[in-house]
Amino acid sequence: METISPPTIEIREHHHAIAVLPSELPPKISLQEIRTSLRASTLDGIFAAIFSSITSGVLLTNFLLQLGASSVEIGMLSSIPMVVNLLQPLGAYFADRTTSRHNYCLCIFGVSRLLWLILVVGIGWVCWSGANLHQLVSWTLGMVLVTHILNALGGSSWVSWMAALVPHRLRGRYFGFRNSASSLTTLLSVPIFGFAVSAWPHSSIQGYGVVLFLGIVAGLISLGCQFFMADVNPLQPRDAASYRAKAKTAETLNVVDESSRLQVSIFQDANFLKFLLYFGLWTFAVNLSAPFFNLYLLDNLHLNLSWVTTYTSLTAGANLVMLVLWGKMADRIGNRPLLILVGILAAITPIFWLGAGSDSLSRWIWLPLIHIFSGGTWAAIDLCSNNIQMEVAPVEHPSKYFAIAAAISGVCGAFGTTTGGFLAQLSIIGGLPGLFALSVLVRLMALLPLVFVREPRSQSVLKILRNLLPFQPQLAPVPVGEIGDHSE
């Protein structure tokens, strides 16, 4: 593909708002191209969900358990995806020096998904030769490490591509619909593939090998859908019109909109640094307790595995139903207000677990309500967390912003899980119940930096709450004679 040099840049200053505008508008993506791209991206998400449901989550964990994996090896399976996110800034560096988002993503994710064929061959060879099954654990963990390294190198480029294709005012609704389609696919595919694995005539290990091959095919089909999406050249500015709108808003408010500056350094972007502080603290606070909820059900409450999987389905169902609603609301009032208001609800959720027990009332009413409530609130948080990154990052070359946010999230998430496991073993904390209570305080504190983050087009939280009140306060009229002259 021919390399197109970016147009010259001119700088204009008006009051306290600095506008850095391209001297020429970039080639505009037509409305029909956008519609086709969004449809293709939705299909991409559906087939990618099939691939992800097989190569991660409960199916992959069950496969390792069938191979005799230890608890340490299962822990490595959970920690690898978070730790390798440190490589996302390196991936953004490489991606921003290419001329095609599509070609870069195709190379990275194509290789990442094809590599799983090595594990399919390994399963076939071990089952045919009768070799030690446990050696497949090392193969699987090595495959997870290599493929997630590649995914980390391509993650920020894909997010930047979607940020360029999805119009600002449609991001909430579109990603809500896309995520709902992906969640529904996962909700249906996991039990279907799980039944296929367990019912395979020879062994569940061979059954997983067959299902894994089908997952790889689905992953390649999802990449094929990307050929129908409009390509974006990272070296060429794309969203000048949106930038001008953001700069105009900053001028109207007489404030500096750091996310509108095209040449500002990340470490000079105070608004994005505030977001990173919130994102890191929130990820740490969530992972302090979230990974241990299922352990609490199985170990402390001694519930059957079928109850736990049923509750997980309730969470996924609530998430699926609420995604579209939260998406429309995010387009109307902004992502930041939803993250604050719904974040408070998500922050206090762990305290509800302290009222759960193994009695019939808890099993049939209280625990289902907790999981439904959790699924509904996290639908908003997951959706808005991704969308607000697109809003506060600059419109030109945002890959490094997305990459650094992902790296911070991965490190803080891994640190949170490790810290939670350590604290749960301390008698002074009181085990898992004490950890849940502590995580409520940490989650509420993590929301504080978000109050100071500015998002273009978002409404004030106070204004939203005022509109929700059943009555509006009215000021009593003051007699004219009592009004003094305060002019100076």
C-alpha positions in Angstrom: 0.0 0.0 0.0 1.3 3.4 -0.9 2.4 5.5 2.0 0.6 8.9 2.3 2.4 11.5 4.2 0.3 13.5 6.7 -0.8 17.0 5.8 1.0 20.0 7.4 -0.1 21.1 10.8 -0.9 24.6 11.8 -1.5 25.8 15.4 -4.1 28.3 16.4 -4.6 29.8 19.9 -7.8 31.3 21.1 -8.3 32.3 24.8 -7.1 29.3 26.8 -8.0 26.6 24.3 -5.3 25.4 21.9 -6.5 24.0 18.6 -4.1 22.0 16.5 -5.9 21.5 13.2 -4.9 19.8 10.0 -4.6 22.2 7.1 -6.4 19.8 4.9 -9.3 17.5 5.7 -8.4 13.8 5.4 -10.2 11.5 3.0 -13.6 11.0 4.5 -15.2 7.6 5.0 -18.6 7.5 3.3 -21.7 6.7 5.3 -22.2 3.5 3.3 -18.6 2.4 4.1 -19.3 3.1 7.8 -22.5 1.0 7.8 -20.8 -1.9 6.0 -17.8 -1.7 8.4 -20.1 -1.8 11.5 -22.0 -4.8 10.2 -18.8 -6.6 9.4 -17.4 -5.7 12.8 -20.4 -7.1 14.5 -20.0 -10.4 12.6 -16.3 -10.3 13.5 -17.3 -10.0 17.2 -19.7 -13.0 17.0 -17.1 -15.4 15.4 -14.3 -14.0 17.7 -16.5 -14.8 20.7 -16.8 -18.4 19.6 -13.0 -18.6 19.3 -12.4 -16.9 22.7 -15.0 -19.1 24.5 -13.0 -22.2 23.4 -9.4 -20.9 23.9 -10.1 -19.3 27.3 -12.5 -19.5 30.2 -14.1 -22.6 31.7 -13.4 -24.9 28.6 -9.7 -24.3 28.7 -9.5 -24.5 32.5 -11.4 -27.8 32.4 -9.0 -29.1 29.7 -6.0 -28.4 31.9 -7.7 -30.0 34.9 -8.4 -33.2 32.8 -4.6 -33.2 32.0 -3.8 -33.1 35.8 -2.7 -29.5 36.0 -1.7 -28.2 39.4 -3.2 -25.1 41.2 0.0 -23.2 40.3 -0.4 -24.0 36.6 -4.1 -22.9 36.8 -3.0 -19.7 38.4 -0.5 -19.1 35.6 -3.3 -19.5 33.1 -5.1 -16.6 34.8 -2.1 -14.3 35.3 -0.5 -14.6 31.9 -3.1 -12.5 30.0 -2.8 -9.7 32.5 0.9 -9.6 32.8 1.6 -9.5 29.0 -0.5 -6.4 28.7 2.8 -4.6 29.6 3.7 -5.1 25.9 0.8 -3.1 24.6 2.8 0.2 24.4 5.4 -1.7 22.2 2.5 -2.9 20.0 1.2 0.7 19.7 4.7 1.9 18.7 4.9 -0.7 15.9 1.3 -0.2 14.8 1.5 3.6 14.4 4.4 3.2 12.0 2.4 1.1 9.6 0.2 2.3 6.8 -2.8 0.0 7.4 -4.7 -0.9 10.5 -6.3 -3.9 8.7 -3.0 -5.4 7.5 -1.4 -5.0 10.9 -4.3 -6.6 12.7 -4.6 -9.4 10.1 -0.9 -10.3 10.6 -0.9 -10.2 14.4 -4.2 -11.9 15.1 -3.9 -14.3 12.1 -0.7 -15.7 13.4 -2.0 -15.7 17.0 -5.0 -17.9 16.0 -3.2 -20.2 13.6 -0.7 -21.0 16.3 -3.4 -22.9 18.2 -3.2 -25.5 15.5 0.0 -26.6 17.1 -2.0 -27.6 20.2 -4.5 -29.4 18.1 -1.7 -31.5 16.5 -0.2 -32.0 20.0 -3.5 -33.4 21.3 -3.8 -35.7 18.4 -0.2 -36.9 18.7 -0.4 -37.6 22.5 -3.7 -39.4 22.2 -2.5 -41.5 19.3 0.9 -42.4 20.8 -0.3 -42.8 24.4 2.4 -40.4 25.7 2.1 -38.7 29.1 -0.9 -36.3 29.0 0.6 -33.9 31.5 3.2 -32.7 29.0 0.2 -31.1 27.1 -0.1 -28.7 30.1 3.3 -27.2 29.2 2.3 -27.0 25.6 -1.0 -25.3 26.5 0.6 -22.7 28.8 3.3 -22.0 26.2 0.6 -21.5 23.6 -1.3 -19.1 25.9 1.8 -17.1 26.6 2.8 -16.7 22.9 -0.7 -16.0 21.6 -1.4 -13.4 24.4 1.9 -11.7 23.7 0.7 -11.3 20.0 -2.7 -10.2 21.2 -1.1 -7.5 23.4 0.9 -6.3 20.4 -2.3 -5.9 18.4 -4.9 -4.8 21.0 -4.3 -1.1 20.9 -4.3 -1.0 17.1 -7.7 -2.7 16.9 -9.2 -0.3 19.4 -7.8 2.7 17.5 -9.2 1.2 14.2 -12.7 1.0 15.8 -12.4 4.5 17.3 -11.8 5.8 13.8 -14.8 3.9 12.3 -17.5 4.3 14.9 -19.0 7.9 15.0 -18.8 9.5 18.4 -22.5 9.8 18.9 -23.1 6.1 18.1 -20.4 4.5 20.2 -22.5 3.7 23.2 -25.4 2.2 21.1 -23.1 0.4 18.7 -20.7 -1.2 21.2 -23.7 -2.0 23.4 -25.2 -3.9 20.5 -21.9 -5.5 19.4 -21.1 -6.6 22.9 -24.6 -8.0 23.4 -24.2 -10.1 20.2 -20.9 -11.4 21.5 -22.3 -12.1 24.9 -25.2 -14.0 23.5 -22.8 -16.1 21.3 -20.7 -16.9 24.4 -23.8 -17.7 26.4 -24.9 -20.2 23.8 -21.6 -21.6 22.7 -20.0 -22.5 26.0 -22.7 -25.0 27.1 -22.9 -26.4 23.6 -19.2 -27.0 23.3 -19.0 -28.1 26.9 -21.5 -30.8 26.2 -19.7 -31.8 23.0 -16.4 -32.2 24.9 -17.9 -34.2 27.8 -19.9 -36.4 25.4 -17.1 -37.2 23.0 -17.0 -41.0 22.6 -13.3 -41.6 23.3 -12.2 -39.0 25.8 -12.9 -35.4 26.8 -9.3 -34.5 25.8 -9.9 -35.6 22.2 -13.3 -33.8 22.3 -11.6 -30.6 23.3 -9.1 -31.0 20.4 -12.0 -31.3 17.9 -13.8 -28.3 19.4 -10.5 -26.3 19.4 -10.1 -26.9 15.7 -13.7 -25.6 15.1 -12.8 -22.6 17.3 -9.8 -21.8 15.1 -12.0 -22.0 12.0 -14.4 -19.5 13.6 -11.4 -17.2 14.5 -10.2 -17.2 10.9 -13.8 -16.4 9.7 -13.9 -13.4 12.1 -10.7 -12.1 10.5 -12.3 -12.6 7.1 -15.1 -10.3 8.1 -12.5 -7.5 8.7 -11.9 -7.4 4.9 -15.3 -5.7 4.6 -14.3 -2.9 7.1 -12.9 0.4 5.8 -9.1 0.5 6.3 -7.4 3.3 8.2 -3.9 4.6 7.7 -2.3 5.5 11.1 0.1 7.9 9.4 -2.7 10.0 8.1 -5.0 12.1 10.3 -8.6 10.8 10.0 -10.9 12.6 12.4 -10.3 16.3 11.8 -14.0 17.2 12.0 -14.5 15.6 15.3 -11.3 17.3 16.6 -12.6 20.7 15.5 -15.8 20.0 17.4 -13.9 19.1 20.5 -11.7 22.2 20.2 -14.7 24.4 19.7 -16.3 23.0 22.9 -13.1 23.7 24.8 -13.1 27.3 23.5 -16.7 27.7 24.6 -16.0 26.5 28.1 -12.8 28.6 28.2 -10.8 25.5 29.3 -7.9 23.6 27.9 -9.1 20.3 26.4 -6.0 18.1 26.7 -7.5 15.3 24.7 -7.7 17.7 21.7 -4.0 18.3 21.5 -2.4 16.4 18.8 1.2 16.9 19.8 1.0 16.8 23.6 2.9 14.1 25.5 1.0 11.5 27.5 2.9 12.6 30.6 1.8 16.2 30.0 -1.9 15.2 29.4 -3.3 15.9 32.9 -6.8 14.7 32.0 -5.5 11.3 30.7 -3.3 10.9 33.7 -6.3 11.3 36.0 -8.1 8.7 34.0 -5.1 6.3 34.3 -5.1 6.8 38.1 -8.8 5.9 38.2 -8.4 3.0 35.8 -5.5 1.5 37.7 -7.0 1.9 41.2 -10.3 0.6 40.0 -8.8 -2.5 38.4 -6.8 -3.2 41.5 -9.8 -2.8 43.7 -12.0 -5.0 41.6 -9.5 -7.8 41.4 -8.9 -7.7 45.1 -12.1 -9.7 45.6 -13.8 -10.6 42.3 -11.7 -13.7 41.5 -12.7 -15.2 44.9 -16.5 -15.0 44.6 -16.8 -18.5 43.0 -14.3 -19.9 45.5 -16.5 -18.5 48.3 -19.5 -20.3 46.9 -17.6 -23.6 46.5 -15.4 -23.6 49.5 -17.1 -21.5 52.2 -20.8 -22.2 51.3 -20.1 -25.7 50.0 -22.5 -25.3 47.0 -22.6 -27.8 44.1 -20.8 -26.8 40.9 -24.2 -26.8 39.1 -25.4 -24.0 41.3 -22.3 -21.9 40.5 -22.6 -22.4 36.7 -26.3 -21.5 36.9 -25.4 -18.2 38.7 -22.8 -17.5 36.1 -25.5 -17.9 33.4 -27.7 -15.4 35.3 -24.9 -12.9 35.3 -24.3 -13.3 31.6 -28.0 -13.0 30.9 -28.3 -9.8 32.9 -25.2 -8.4 31.1 -26.7 -9.2 27.8 -30.0 -7.6 28.5 -28.6 -4.4 30.0 -25.8 -3.7 27.4 -28.1 -2.1 24.8 -29.8 0.1 27.4 -26.6 1.3 28.9 -25.2 2.0 25.4 -28.1 4.3 24.6 -27.8 6.1 27.9 -24.1 6.5 27.5 -24.7 8.3 24.1 -27.2 10.6 25.8 -25.5 11.6 29.1 -21.9 10.4 28.6 -19.7 7.6 29.8 -18.2 9.4 32.9 -21.5 9.9 34.7 -22.5 6.3 34.2 -19.1 5.1 35.5 -19.5 7.2 38.6 -23.2 6.4 39.4 -23.1 2.7 38.4 -19.6 2.4 39.8 -21.0 3.2 43.3 -23.4 0.3 42.9 -20.7 -2.0 41.7 -18.5 -0.9 44.6 -20.9 -1.9 47.3 -21.8 -5.3 45.6 -19.2 -7.4 47.6 -20.9 -6.4 50.9 -24.0 -8.3 49.7 -22.0 -11.5 49.7 -21.8 -11.3 53.5 -25.5 -12.0 53.7 -25.3 -15.1 51.6 -25.4 -18.6 53.1 -26.1 -22.2 52.0 -29.7 -22.1 53.1 -32.6 -22.4 50.6 -33.4 -18.6 50.7 -29.9 -17.7 49.7 -29.6 -20.4 47.0 -32.9 -19.6 45.4 -33.3 -15.8 45.9 -30.4 -13.9 47.5 -27.5 -15.3 45.4 -29.5 -15.1 42.1 -30.3 -11.5 42.9 -26.6 -10.7 43.6 -25.5 -12.2 40.3 -28.3 -10.5 38.3 -27.5 -7.2 39.9 -23.8 -7.7 39.3 -24.3 -8.6 35.6 -26.4 -5.5 35.0 -24.0 -3.1 36.6 -20.9 -4.5 35.0 -22.5 -4.3 31.6 -22.3 -0.5 32.0 -18.8 -0.4 33.5 -17.2 -2.6 30.8 -18.9 -0.7 28.0 -18.2 2.8 29.3 -14.6 2.0 30.4 -13.8 1.2 26.8 -15.7 4.1 25.3 -14.3 6.8 27.7 -10.8 5.8 26.6 -11.8 6.8 23.0 -13.2 10.1 24.3 -10.3 11.3 26.5 -7.5 10.1 24.1 -6.4 12.4 21.3 -8.0 11.9 17.9 -4.6 11.5 16.3 -2.5 8.4 17.0 -4.4 7.3 20.1 -2.8 3.8 20.0 -0.2 4.6 22.7 -2.9 5.9 25.0 -5.0 2.7 24.7 -1.8 0.7 25.1 -0.7 2.4 28.3 -4.2 2.1 29.7 -4.2 -1.6 29.0 -0.7 -2.1 30.5 -1.7 -0.2 33.7 -4.9 -2.3 33.9 -3.0 -5.6 33.5 -0.4 -4.8 36.1 -2.9 -3.5 38.6 -5.2 -6.4 38.0 -2.5 -9.0 38.6 -1.3 -7.1 41.7 -4.9 -6.9 43.0 -5.4 -10.7 42.6 -2.1 -11.5 44.3 -2.8 -9.0 47.2 -6.4 -10.4 47.6 -5.1 -14.0 47.8 -2.5 -12.9 50.4 -5.0 -10.9 52.5 -7.6 -13.8 52.5 -5.1 -16.0 54.4 -4.6 -13.5 57.2 -6.6 -14.3 60.3 -6.8 -10.6 61.2 -8.8 -9.9 58.0 -11.3 -12.7 58.7 -10.9 -14.7 55.5 -12.9 -14.1 52.4 -15.8 -12.2 54.1 -13.3 -9.7 55.6 -11.7 -9.3 52.2 -15.1 -8.6 50.6 -15.8 -5.9 53.2 -12.3 -4.3 52.6 -12.7 -4.3 48.9 -15.9 -2.2 49.2 -13.9 0.6 50.8 -11.1 0.3 48.2 -13.6 0.4 45.3 -15.3 3.5 46.6 -11.9 5.2 47.0 -10.9 4.2 43.5 -13.8 6.2 42.1 -12.5 9.5 43.4 -10.1 10.3 40.6 -12.9 9.8 38.1 -14.7 12.9 39.5 -11.8 15.1 38.2 -11.7 13.5 34.7 -13.2 15.6 31.9 -15.1 13.9 29.0 -16.3 15.8 26.0 -20.1 15.9 25.7 -20.8 14.3 29.1 -23.3 15.8 31.4 -22.7 16.7 35.1 -23.6 14.1 37.6 -25.3 16.7 39.8 -27.4 17.7 36.8 -28.4 14.1 36.2 -29.4 13.5 39.8 -31.3 16.8 39.8 -33.3 15.7 36.8 -34.1 12.3 38.5 -35.6 14.0 41.6 -39.4 13.8 41.8 -39.6 17.5 42.7 -37.5 20.5 41.7 -36.6 23.0 44.5 -38.0 26.4 43.9 -36.5 29.6 45.4 -39.0 31.8 47.3 -39.5 35.2 45.7 -37.8 38.1 47.5 -39.6 41.4 47.9 -38.3 44.2 45.7 -37.7 46.4 48.7 -35.4 43.9 50.4 -33.1 43.7 47.4 -30.0 45.8 48.0 -27.6 47.1 45.5 -24.5 44.9 45.6 -22.8 46.5 42.6 -19.5 48.0 43.1 
